[in-house]
Amino acid sequence: MFASRALLFSSAKVWRRVVYLKWKDTAPHGAVPLAFNIHKAFPRLIPSVLKVSEGMTFTSLEDGGGAYPGVKAGEQNKGFDSAIELLLSCSTAEEVKAGYFDHPAHLAAQKIIDPLVEEAWAMDWLEDRDTLVVPSSNVTVMKHLVFFEFEEETTETQVSELYAAWMALPEKLPHVLAVACGTPIRWDMGDKRGWHAGLVVDLEMTSADGVQEISDYANSDAYQKINTELLAPIRKTYVVMDFAEHGDNMGTGRTSKV
């Protein structure tokens, strides 16, 4: 049943996992698209997987493919090629291991995909299901994903204020469908670099390439206020991935609720 602005999950917590991937230059032709297809089947094969989004970043080019004028080639993505985002019906690392990593479908996928990967970088954080919103499957979305390292003297209050401002963006920018952010959980399958935050912004995409949507977001008064007052004072460095997630043209509305 399709309704207003969101797909809403019903129990207590959702584990969001975002992974940046660098593929080997020696990966056979067609192997990476096959890996994407395998990942997209996870919600059907693995009960703990609620949703998967994945794509090749296009902003690794000079000027960010037109989205970030002035940046050098590879400046935004730091050598990573693609990103995958998973929403898991899990509340603990133990549940993620048992319900996702140790599931036969994931183990089978690992045997095919892991030999193709040169480097992987993951961040995980928990979100409340009762407030979690995601774009409807019928909407084409530009996914904007960012990993942040903050300055050493950054305080918890500064981070909390930044998170709150990010989460309020859908109320201020009509084409921002959903925002998720969090501090990475430290565990053996998670972030190993000691970075401090992950951000996912879902932008409704109506252009052919998504450049306009990213530009509208980055140059908006709402984003610039956050950047100037809250983010820039604590940001040390970051890595950005942008890719399009195409809708299935099923149903109506920009988002859905179940």
N, C-alpha and C positions, 0 to 999 in steps of 0.2 A: 504494500500500500504506500503510495507516494504522497508526501505532505510537504510542509513548509521548507525548512532550510537544512535539515540535518538527518543523518543516519545515526541513531542513538542506540548504544549497546546497554544491556540491562543489569549486569551484576556489578560487583564492587570495584574491581580494578582491571585495567588493560595495560599490558606490557608493550611499549612501543620500541621497536628495534630498527635502527637505521644503520646500514652498512655501505660504506664507500668501497668500490672495487677497482683495482687496476688489473686489466687482463694481459696475459702474456702475448707478446708479439708473435709467438709461434702457434697461438691457438688456431686450429683449422678454420677455414672459411665456413661460416654458418654455425660454428660451435657456440658463439656467444648468444645469438638469437635463440638457439635451442635451449641454452641455460635459462634465458628469460621465460620461455614457454614452460619449462619445468617448474620454475618458481611460481608462475601464475596459476599452476594447478594445485598448489599447496592448500588453499582454502577448501578445495573439494576432497583432498586426500588426507589432510591432517586436521583433526577436530579442533585443536587449540589455535589454529591459524584463522583469524577472522577476516583479514584483508591483506593483500599484497599490492604494492605499487613499485614499478621498476622502469628504468630507462637510461639511455646514454645521455650524458650532459652535453649541451650544445654551447655552453658559455666558456668552454676551454679555449676557443679561438680568440684571436686578437680583437679587442673591443668587446669581448664577451659575446661574439656573434651579433653585435649590434646592441646588446642589452646593457653593457657596461662600457660606455665610451672612455677610451684612454687606458684601459687595462691591457697588459701584455698577454700574449698567448700563454696559456697555462697558469696565469697568475691567480685565477679564481679557484681552479680545481686542484692545483698542486700535483698534477700528474695522474689523478684518478680519472677513470673513464666513465663510470656509471654508478648508480646508487639503487639500493633496494630498501623499501620501507615495509615492515611487517607489523601488524597489530595482532597480539597474541592474548588469548584468554588465560592469562597467568598472572600470579601476584608475587611469586618468588623465583629466585634463580633455580631452585630445585624443580619447581613446576615447569619452567622453561626447558630444562635439560630432559626431564622425563617426557613431557608432552610434545616437544618440538625436536630438539636435537637427537634424541634417541628413538624417535618414531621411524619405522621402517622406510617410509617414503622419503624422509629427509636423509637417512643413511644411504639410500640408493642414489639420491641426487648428489650427495657428496662425492661419491665415486666417479661421477661423470663430470662435475663442475670444478671441484677443488684442483685437479691437475691443470686447469685453464687459468687459474688465478695467480697473479704474481704477488699481489698484496691486498689485504682486506683490513678495513678499519671500522669498528663497530661502536655505536653508542646505544645504550638502553636506558629508558626511564619509565616510571609508572605514572598512570593517569587515572582519574576517577571516571568510571563509566557513566555515572549519572550526568556528567557535564561534557562528555566526549562527543564531538560532532565531526563528521567527515563528509566530503562531497558526495552527492548522489552519483550512482554508477552511470547515469545517463549524461553527465556533464563532463566535457573535456576540460582538464585541469592542467595548469602549469605548476609543477611541484618545485618549490624553492626550498632547498635544504642547506643548512649552515651548521658547521661545527665551530665553536669558539674556544679560544684560550684567553683567559682574563689576566689582568695584571696581578701581581702577587699580593698587593695590599687591598684588593677588592673585598668588600664586606658582604655578609649575608643579606643585609638590608638593601644594599645596592642591587644585588642579584634579584631579590624578591620584587623590588620596584620595577626592574626591567621586565621580569616575567609577566607581571600584572599588566604592564603597558602593552606588551606584545599580544597578550590574550584578549585585550580590548579592541584590537585592530578591526575585527569583523564588524563591530558596531560603527566604525568610523569610515571604513572603505568598502563600498558596496561589492567590489569584485574580489575581496578577500573572503573566501567561503569559510575557511577554518584555519586556526593556528594552534600548534602544539609546541611546547618547549619544556625542557627539564634538565636537571643535573644528572649526569651519567652515573648509573649504578656501577660500583667497583666490584667486578667479579671476573672469573677466569676466562669468560667468553666475551667480555666487554672491552671498553676503552683501555688501552695500555699506555697511552701517551700522557695521561694526566690532565687532559683538557677539561673544560669546566661546564659547557652547556651545549645543547643541541636545539635547533629550531627547525620547524617544518611549517611552511606557509603554503596554503592551497589557494591559487589564484584562478578564478574562472577565466577560461581562455576562449576568446572569440576571434582572435587574429589567426593568421596562417602559421606563424612561427613562435608566438609567445613573447616576442621582444617588447611589444607595446605594453603588455600586461606587467612585465617586470619593471619597465620604465615608469609606468604609472604608479606602481607600488613604491619604488625606490625614491621617486621624486615628489611623492605626496607630502603634504604638510604634516600629516599624522606620523608618517615614518621618520621624516626629517627631525621632528621634535624628539622622538625617542632616540634617534641616533645622536643628536647633539647633546641632549641633557642626560641621557642614561647609559647609552652604549659606548660612545666614543671615549668617555673618561675611564672606562675599565677594560676596554678591548685591547688585547695585545696582538692577536692575529686570528685568522679565520680561514676556513675552506668552504667554498660554495659549490653546490651541484644543482643544476636546473634541467628538468626534463618534462616532456608532455605525457600526460596520462589520458588517453582518448576514451571518451564515453561510449556506451553501447547503444545509445539512442533508444533505450527502453524506458518507458514511463514519461512523466512530466515533472517540471520543476527543477530547480537548481540543486536541490539537496533532498534527502529522503529520511524518513523516520520509520522504524519498525518496532 
